[in-house]
Amino acid sequence: LFAACAVPVSIQSVFAQEPPVEPLRTAAQVRTLTPQQAAAHRPVRLQGVVTYWEVYLRFLQDESAGIYLLENTNLLAATPGQIIEVEGVTSPGEYAPIIVATATRLVADGRLPAAQPVSVEDLLTGREDSQFVELGGIVRSVRASGEPKQYEVDLVAGGERFTTHTRQLPVAQAGELVDSTVKVRGVCASLFNRERQLFGADFRIDAERG
C-alpha cells in the first residue's frame, strides 16, 4: 500500500526589472545617436531657445546644439527667442536624429542665440544641420511666395547657390537687395534624398544688409 502525499510547493517567478532609462537632457545627446538608437524612442527632456517656428518646420537650440522638433499634436504656438521646455522621444528623422515632442511648455521670453559663423564648406558637410548660423554672400534674386507671405532670397556664396526663406526684408522694396552683399543669420535646413544623403542646404532666416 502506497500513500501519496501532496506537499504544497510555492513557486515564485522572479523577473529582473530593468532600471528606467534616464531622459536625454541636451540636443547634442540626441544628435549623436545612430538612426538605430534614435529609433528606440529614447525619452528626452530639455530646455532650449526657439530659433524658427512654423507649422511644419520647428527648430530649437540649447547650449549644446540645435535640433529639429516634430510635434505629434499642435501643443504650443511659440515664437523665435522664446525658451521652452520639451518632453518627448527620439526618432531617426529623415536625415538626422530629431525629437518628437509629446509635451511643450513656455518657460520664458528670451532672445536668439549668437549665430555661429560658417563657411560654404561647413554647410556642405551636413554638420550644420539645424544649427543657428551666419553666412555672407551676394543676393541674386528675391521673390515672394507662400501664404502667409514669405520671401525666397537666392544667395551666392563661395560659388554655391543657396535659397533663404524669410518673413521680412530689411529694405522697403525687394528689388533693392539684388546684387547686394548681405549677411544672413538663421537656421540651416539640410536638403537630402530618401537615402539620407545630403545634396544641399537652405536657410530659415532674416536677411540683414551688409
Residue, then its C-alpha position, 0 to 999 in steps of 0.5 A: l500500500f502506497a500513500a501519496c502525499a501532496v506537499p504544497v510547493s510555492i513557486q515564485s517567478v522572479f523577473a529582473q526589472e530593468p532600471p528606467v532609462e534616464p531622459l536625454r537632457t541636451a540636443a547634442q545627446v540626441r544628435t549623436l545617436t545612430p538612426q538605430q538608437a534614435a529609433a528606440h524612442r529614447p525619452v528626452r527632456l530639455q530646455g532650449v531657445v526657439t530659433y524658427w517656428e512654423v507649422y511644419l518646420r520647428f527648430l530649437q537650440d540649447e547650449s549644446a546644439g540645435i535640433y529639429l522638433l516634430e510635434n505629434t499634436n499642435l501643443l504650443a504656438a511659440t515664437p523665435g527667442q522664446i525658451i521652452e521646455v520639451e518632453g518627448v522621444t527620439s526618432p531617426g528623422e529623415y536625415a538626422p536624429i530629431i525629437v518628437a515632442t509629446a509635451t511643450r511648455l513656455v518657460a520664458d521670453g528670451r532672445l536668439p542665440a549668437a549665430q555661429p559663423v560658417s563657411v560654404e564648406d561647413l554647410l556642405t558637410g551636413r554638420e550644420d544641420s539645424q544649427f543657428v548660423e551666419l553666412g555672407g554672400i551676394v543676393r541674386s534674386v528675391r521673390a515672394s511666395g507662400e501664404p502667409k507671405q514669405y520671401e525666397v532670397d537666392l544667395v551666392a556664396g563661395g560659388e554655391r547657390f543657396t535659397t533663404h526663406t524669410r518673413q521680412l526684408p530689411v529694405a522697403q522694396a525687394g528689388e533693392l537687395v539684388d546684387s547686394t552683399v548681405k549677411v544672413r543669420g538663421v537656421c540651416a535646413s539640410l536638403f537630402n534624398r530618401e537615402r539620407q544623403l545630403f545634396g544641399a542646404d537652405f536657410r530659415i532666416d532674416a536677411e540683414r544688409g551688409 
